[in-house]
Amino acid sequence: MKWQLKAGILRHLSRWPGGKNAYLAIQRLLGTTRPQSRRDLTRAIELVELIREAGQQVEGHRVFEIGTGWHPFTPLALYLAGADHIETVDVNPWLSLSSAKSAVDSAERDLEWYSEKLQLNQTAVRDRYERIDFEAKNLDDFLASFRCHYVYPGDATASGQPADSFDFVVSSNVLEHIPEEILRQISRESLRILKPGGLAVHRFNPGDHYANDDSRISTGHFLRFSPDQWEHYGSGLAYHNRLRCSQYSKLFREAGFLSLIEETRVDPRVLEEIKAGSQPLAPEFADLLPEDLAADYMWTVGMKGHVEMPATGASPATRTPTTQDVSETFTS
């Protein structure tokens, strides 16, 4: 699909009354809402591994997830890894009883693989899975059977949760879809609800999502547009804040987080285009490093502590591309 066509469809759906319902219907028609257990459990595994890399464990802890999405794979994965409670919030009504059951059912074939990837006891993981109530008649009861509570519409800037009440705040493929000022508010709220020593753990895609459907463009394509131009293509259902990894790092530090882990994955095509001068850059991106501009993934862990943050931080590490993180047809 040409990226301009996709942008136009999403722009019109964003403006129409009932546009979100129409969007959901299109997604279902195209089959992009079908569960992809192995892919989404892989994403959740990355969150668990980041928590472990930071010296902590999921087992017995409370987790707050920003952005539930179409399927509750992250809450399921955290539950199977031993989490005590998962609170998940979203501003979009994508999750339903049928989509949740379909996702959790599809994960059964991957339980052994999931256990091996995280070196979990397979019997314990299977036992946890078999406690899930597939006979539940409503979404709340079904999610509760794997210690998950869903809030829609949810506001991650004002969660209503007590201070110091969660061990981890996590998100997967969400932060790039949130305006910068709201991200600042979310980061401050995350700091408030985390216990001292608690972790904010995020993985996200700062690259141009239209490149997932149009091979003619790269993940750095949108760097050529001014804010006014990008408003035409990247607003509403297609919203992407276009923040670069260094800007996310600064935002998290300013919120009060102590940076423990920062890793980025650089798109070699974009890096080559920038260095060759064939990738136009809007003025607001002109002073950033090529590697920062070319990043197409970021993994970050920040800790709530009583440590005074430095004014500047080290450049994020670079993660070598391995497998392609494939996005759905209309969203990531």
Buried (B, 14 or more C-beta within 10 A) or exposed (E): EEBEEBBBBBBEBBEEEEBBEBBBEBBEEEEBBBBBBEBBBBBBBBBBBBBBBBEBEBEEBBBBBBBBBBBBBBBBBBBBBBBBBBBBBBBBEBBBBEBBBBBBEBBEEBBEBBBEBBEBEEEBBBEBBEEBEEEBEEBEEBBBBBBBEBBBEBBBBEBEBEEEBBBBBBBBBBBBBBEEEBBBBBBEBBBBBBBEBBBBBBBBBBBBBBBBBBEEBBBBBBBBBEEEEBEEBBBBBBBBBBBBBBBBBBBBBEBBBBBBBBBBBBBEBBBBBBEEEEBEBBEEBEEBEBBBBBBBBBBBBBBBBEEEBEEEBEBBEBBEEEEEBEBBBBBB
